[in-house]
Amino acid sequence: MTSTRQPIFVILAEGKLGLETSKTAASVVRYLPDRVMAVIDSRHSGLTAQRVLGVGGGIPIVAALAEAMRVSGQPPQALLVGVANRGGTIPPEHRPVLFEAVEAGLDIWCGLHERLADDSELAAQALERGVRLVDLREPPADLPVGTGLALQTAGFRVLTVGTDCNVGKMTASLEIRRALTECGVNARFAGTGQSGIVIDGAGIPVDAVVSDFVSGATERITLQAAEGADVVLVEGQGSLFHPGYSAVTLGLLHGAMPNAMILCWMPGRKRIYAGGYDWLEIPSPVRAIEAYEEAMRWAAPQLNSRVIALSANTYDQSEEEARRLVEEAGRATGLPSTDPVRFGAEPLAEAVEEARRAAD
């Protein structure tokens, strides 16, 4: 996807609104609240995003598109499909809403693997109405095989990695960027997934890239983000420990060639999430650190790339328990540890700056 300004959205999350079941909806509400007019989910109609998701303030949740179109304020310009279902297909119950949105003159943005443009009936109606169908998971056609060019960037490269999928790698990247920017550091974000691409307005969806070119795609966005930047924060995907998504993770590692890594994990989750692999236990942060550092030595031993801090996702824990778990992991690894949403990203940003100074 090329860089583009985000329109005013209505977000479709019917029947699935939640931090894990509608990651794109939750992420856009968190980071682009001024671009969201309303969220569609009849289960929570009448409530606010803040009440259901813990972010988004007074963004209303409505039962239907017609109701969203009547919300006061600037009229919406696009419908964003905000769910994150396994397999990436458009839920059948959402299809009538897509046609309704096109008829209302709204563009449609979708980051699922199923392409809007492949639906001939929807594409024909969109053409007739003069609206755009924006497939966020449409990678460029001219991607190269990775060649290690990221090693040549002047900016300090940081990749977020995880013990599992869906543990907050994008959130950690964005929160670290915010903290670094507030300190006067020119920090850039390289988006690699649908939510990050919507929020930042640019990026390449690496999980939609043919496997031979994942490292090349990562290399390209790393190089682009590094132009004039002090720090490049590359959004991680998947996990080396998830059999379904380990391939994209390895491609990111060897494409971004990170100087340093931030390990993301969810203390309350004990087994691999999604894909039917729930017989696999999630490794400890200590074990995960060993694996990621070893994987980087395969491709770039000269970098001595290390995990420099831990980013926890503790939304399912009490504050007291979250603090205990974060502190416990910090002691076990000897690294700065925090939940950047609950407790602030400053320890992570400070770890990046310390590692950057040491590399100079």
C-alpha positions, 0 to 999 in steps of 0.5 A, a space after each residue: 500500500 502506498 502512503 495515504 491520508 486516513 479518511 473519517 471512518 465508520 468501523 465494522 466490527 459486528 459481533 466481534 468487537 473486542 481487543 483480540 477479536 477486532 484488533 484493527 478496530 481496537 487499534 484504530 480507535 486507540 491511535 486515530 480516535 479523531 478519524 473514527 465517527 462510530 463503531 458498528 456492533 449491535 451487541 454493544 449498541 448504545 455504549 462507547 468505545 471507552 466502555 467496551 475497549 478501554 480506549 476511544 473516549 466517547 466514540 459511539 457504538 451503534 447497531 447499524 450503518 444507517 445509525 452511524 451515518 446519522 451520528 453528529 459531526 463530520 460525515 464518514 468517508 469510508 467503512 473500515 472492516 475492523 475484525 481480525 478473524 483467522 484465515 482472513 476471510 470476510 464474515 458472510 454477515 458483513 457482506 450486506 453492510 459492504 454493499 450498503 456502504 458502497 450505496 451510501 457513497 463510502 469507500 471501503 478499507 479492508 485488511 483481510 486476506 480476502 480481497 474486496 477487488 475479487 468480489 466482482 459484484 461489489 467491484 461493479 457497484 463500487 465502480 458505478 457509485 464512484 467509490 474506492 475499494 482499498 485492499 490493505 493486504 495488497 503488496 507491491 508487485 516488484 518486491 525483491 529477495 532480501 539482500 541485507 541492505 538494511 545493514 547499511 542504514 544510518 538509523 538504529 533499527 529496532 524490531 518488536 518480536 514476540 513469544 506468540 502472535 497477537 501480544 502487542 508488537 504493533 502497540 509496543 512499536 507505536 508507544 516507543 515511537 511516541 516516547 522517543 518523539 517526546 524526547 526529541 528523537 526522530 523515530 519512524 514506524 515501519 508498518 507490516 500489518 493491516 492495523 499498522 498500515 491504517 494507522 501510519 498511512 503506509 507500509 507493506 503487509 508482509 503476511 500477504 507477501 510470497 515467502 521468498 520476498 518477505 525479507 525483501 519487503 521488510 528490507 524495503 520498508 526499513 530502508 524507506 523509514 530509515 531515511 533521515 531517521 534516528 531510530 526505525 521501529 519495525 512492527 513485528 508479526 507472528 512468532 518463531 514459536 507459532 508453527 502457523 506464523 513462524 515463517 513471516 517472523 523469520 523473514 522480518 528478522 532477516 529483512 530488518 536486520 535489527 540492531 536491537 529487539 524488544 520482546 513482547 509477551 502476554 503473561 496471562 497466556 500460557 498456550 499458543 494462541 490461534 490456529 489449533 496449536 493449543 497443545 504448545 506451551 508458550 516459552 518463558 521470556 528467557 527462552 524466547 530471548 535466547 531463540 531470537 538472538 540465536 536466529 539473528 546470529 544465523 544471518 548477521 553475527 556481526 550485529 550482535 543483535 540483542 533483546 534489550 527490553 520486555 514489553 508486556 500486554 497485561 490487559 487481562 490482569 489486575 493492576 497489582 498482578 500486572 506490576 508483579 508479573 512485569 517486575 518478575 520478568 525484569 528480574 528473571 531477564 535482567 532487562 527493563 520491563 513494562 506494560 507500555 499502555 498501562 505503565 508507560 513506554 519510557 523504560 523501553 524508549 530509554 533502553 533503545 536510546 542506551 543501546 543506540 549510544 552504545 552502538 555509536 
